[in-house]
Amino acid sequence: MKITFLGTGTSFGVPAIGCKCEVCTSTDPHDRRLRSSAMFETDTTRVIIDCGPDFREQMLKQEFKKIDALLLTHNHYDHIGGIDDIRAFWPFGTTEVYGDHHTIDSLHHALPYLFKTELYPGVAHIHCNEISAGQELQVGDMHIRAVEVMHGKLPILAYRINDIGYITDMKTISDESAECFKGVKLLIVNGLRFKKEHHSHQTVEDAIAFSEKLGSPQTYLIHLNHDVGLHEEVNKILPPHVRLPYDGMTIDF
């Protein structure tokens, strides 16, 4: 399986508008982070997790081919704001979208023109599938399980795809949900910044502790803001099994 990090940034993106810190002014392209999203591909199947406002820019850099499933983690704009740009994929037919009740309901309210009986020409053709934590899907040759994590007080979805865990925007996770990620060979998980607590996101230290609790042999941190530091410098101080990825990075897993 090939994994592409389409975006590794938090809701502000990096650089953040108006910020003059060393990360936001860095000339290293690894320090430029679009909103978090990832693409999973085999020879026969393509699955994308989250579709934020940078989706168009992210997909311009990828091969133009069918999206077999779009998995949404929750209804915040930085994770669903690019849904309208799915219209570019009309040659491949309807795109199947999966999310929990609150996320699918939000799409109907935010983009009502996508759900009319008679669609006007040029709109995105999507079919929404409401799923819940614990539900399992088979998309092509990918086995997918939805898992509940807590984004502050908001329950959202994380996903296990085969032996890979993908978690974003998590603050806490129940023991039952954590058990669903036992045995993953690759963990992708959010770590907003070092040390300074956030009301709804893990710190880097939290993410490392969670990785070690699972015994994940390889972990990549996503949903990073500019406070996390420079990509090159941070990777020097992280444990050997934990890395910061960068936008456009691919892994053959």
C-alpha positions in Angstrom: 0.0 0.0 0.0 1.1 3.5 -0.7 0.3 6.3 1.7 0.5 9.9 0.7 0.4 12.7 3.3 -1.7 15.3 1.4 -1.5 17.7 4.3 0.0 17.6 7.8 -1.1 20.9 9.2 -3.6 22.1 11.7 -6.7 24.2 11.0 -4.7 27.4 10.5 -2.2 25.8 8.2 1.5 26.6 8.2 2.5 29.4 7.6 -0.3 31.0 9.6 -1.6 34.2 8.2 0.2 37.2 9.7 2.8 35.1 11.6 6.5 36.0 11.4 7.9 33.1 13.5 10.8 31.1 12.3 8.6 28.2 11.1 6.1 30.4 9.2 9.0 32.3 7.5 11.0 29.2 6.9 12.2 28.6 3.3 12.3 24.9 3.8 9.2 23.4 1.9 8.9 20.8 4.6 7.7 23.5 7.0 4.7 24.4 4.8 1.7 22.4 5.9 -1.7 22.3 4.3 -4.7 21.1 6.3 -4.5 17.4 7.4 -5.5 14.7 4.9 -4.1 11.4 3.7 -4.5 9.1 0.7 -4.2 5.3 0.8 -3.7 3.4 -2.4 -3.2 -0.1 -3.7 -3.1 -1.3 -7.3 -6.9 -1.4 -7.3 -8.2 1.0 -4.7 -7.9 4.6 -3.6 -9.2 5.9 -0.3 -8.8 9.5 1.1 -9.3 10.6 4.7 -10.7 14.1 5.1 -11.3 16.8 2.4 -10.4 20.2 3.8 -10.2 23.6 2.1 -6.8 22.7 0.6 -8.1 19.6 -1.3 -7.9 21.2 -4.7 -4.3 22.2 -4.3 -3.4 18.8 -2.8 -5.0 16.8 -5.6 -3.5 18.8 -8.4 -0.2 17.1 -7.4 -1.7 13.6 -7.6 -2.6 11.3 -10.5 -6.1 11.9 -11.7 -8.1 8.8 -11.0 -11.2 7.5 -9.2 -11.6 8.0 -5.5 -13.2 4.8 -4.2 -14.1 6.2 -0.8 -13.8 9.5 1.0 -13.7 8.9 4.8 -14.5 11.9 7.0 -13.4 12.2 10.6 -15.7 15.0 11.7 -17.6 18.1 10.6 -15.1 20.9 11.3 -14.3 23.0 8.2 -10.6 22.1 8.0 -11.8 18.5 7.4 -14.8 19.0 5.1 -14.3 22.4 3.5 -13.1 21.0 0.1 -16.1 18.7 -0.6 -17.3 20.9 -3.5 -14.0 20.2 -5.3 -15.1 16.6 -5.6 -16.9 17.8 -8.7 -13.6 17.5 -10.7 -13.9 13.7 -10.3 -17.3 13.5 -12.2 -15.7 11.4 -15.1 -15.4 8.6 -12.6 -19.0 8.7 -11.5 -20.4 9.2 -7.9 -17.9 9.5 -5.1 -18.9 7.5 -1.9 -18.5 9.6 1.2 -18.5 8.1 4.7 -19.0 9.9 8.0 -20.9 9.9 11.3 -24.4 11.4 11.7 -23.2 14.9 12.7 -20.8 15.1 9.8 -23.2 13.9 7.1 -25.9 16.2 8.5 -23.5 19.1 8.4 -22.8 18.5 4.7 -26.5 18.6 4.0 -26.8 22.0 5.7 -23.6 23.5 4.4 -24.0 22.3 0.8 -27.7 21.7 0.2 -27.4 22.1 -3.6 -25.5 18.7 -3.6 -28.5 16.9 -2.3 -31.4 18.2 -4.5 -33.5 15.7 -6.5 -32.4 17.5 -9.7 -28.8 18.5 -9.7 -27.7 21.4 -11.8 -24.8 20.7 -14.2 -21.3 20.7 -12.8 -22.0 20.0 -9.1 -20.1 17.3 -7.2 -21.8 13.9 -7.4 -21.4 12.4 -4.0 -23.3 9.7 -2.1 -23.2 10.0 1.6 -23.1 6.9 3.8 -23.7 7.4 7.5 -21.5 5.2 9.7 -20.8 4.9 13.4 -18.0 3.8 15.6 -17.3 0.1 15.5 -18.6 -0.2 11.9 -16.5 -2.1 9.4 -16.3 -1.5 5.7 -14.7 -3.3 2.8 -13.6 -0.9 0.1 -11.8 -2.8 -2.7 -9.0 -4.6 -1.0 -9.0 -2.4 2.1 -10.6 -3.4 5.3 -11.6 -0.3 7.3 -12.9 0.0 10.8 -14.3 3.3 12.2 -13.2 4.0 15.8 -14.4 6.7 18.2 -12.0 9.1 19.7 -12.7 12.3 21.6 -11.9 15.8 20.2 -12.3 17.6 23.4 -15.9 16.8 24.3 -16.8 16.0 20.7 -16.8 12.3 19.6 -15.3 11.9 16.2 -14.1 9.1 14.0 -10.6 7.7 13.6 -9.9 4.8 11.1 -8.0 1.6 11.0 -7.2 0.6 7.4 -5.7 -2.9 7.3 -2.7 -2.6 9.7 -2.6 1.2 9.7 -4.1 3.5 12.2 -5.1 7.0 11.3 -6.2 9.4 14.1 -6.5 13.2 13.9 -7.8 15.8 16.3 -7.8 13.4 19.2 -7.5 14.6 22.8 -8.4 11.4 24.6 -9.3 7.8 23.7 -11.1 5.1 25.7 -9.5 1.9 26.5 -12.0 0.1 24.3 -11.2 2.3 21.3 -7.5 2.0 21.9 -7.8 -1.7 21.8 -9.0 -1.4 18.2 -5.6 -0.1 17.2 -3.6 -2.8 19.0 -1.3 -4.5 16.5 -1.1 -1.7 14.0 2.2 -1.7 12.2 2.0 2.0 11.3 0.3 4.7 13.3 -0.5 8.2 12.0 -1.7 10.4 14.9 -2.1 14.0 15.8 0.4 15.9 17.9 -0.3 19.6 17.8 2.8 21.0 19.6 5.2 20.3 22.4 4.3 20.7 26.1 1.6 23.4 26.0 -1.7 21.7 26.6 -4.7 22.3 24.3 -8.3 21.7 25.3 -9.1 19.4 22.3 -5.8 18.2 20.9 -3.0 16.0 22.0 0.5 17.4 22.5 3.5 15.7 20.8 4.3 14.1 24.2 0.8 12.7 24.4 1.1 11.3 20.9 4.4 9.6 21.7 3.0 8.1 24.9 0.0 6.7 23.0 2.3 5.2 20.3 4.4 3.5 22.9 1.3 2.2 24.7 0.2 0.6 21.5 3.7 -0.7 20.7 3.5 0.8 17.2 6.9 0.2 15.5 6.5 3.3 13.4 4.6 6.5 14.1 4.0 9.7 12.0 2.7 12.9 13.6 0.1 15.0 11.9 -2.2 18.0 12.5 0.9 20.0 13.5 0.9 23.8 14.0 3.7 26.3 13.8 4.5 25.9 17.5 5.8 22.4 16.9 9.1 23.8 15.5 11.1 23.3 12.3 10.7 20.0 10.6 14.4 19.3 10.3 15.2 20.2 13.9 12.2 18.4 15.4 13.1 15.1 13.7 16.5 15.2 15.3 15.0 15.1 18.8 12.1 12.7 18.3 12.4 9.0 19.3 13.7 6.9 16.4 10.3 5.3 15.7 8.5 8.7 15.6 8.8 11.1 12.7 7.3 14.3 11.4 6.1 13.7 7.8 5.8 16.5 5.3 3.2 17.4 2.7 3.5 15.2 -0.4 5.6 12.6 1.4 4.8 9.0 0.4 5.4 5.7 2.2 5.3 2.3 0.5 3.9 0.1 3.3 
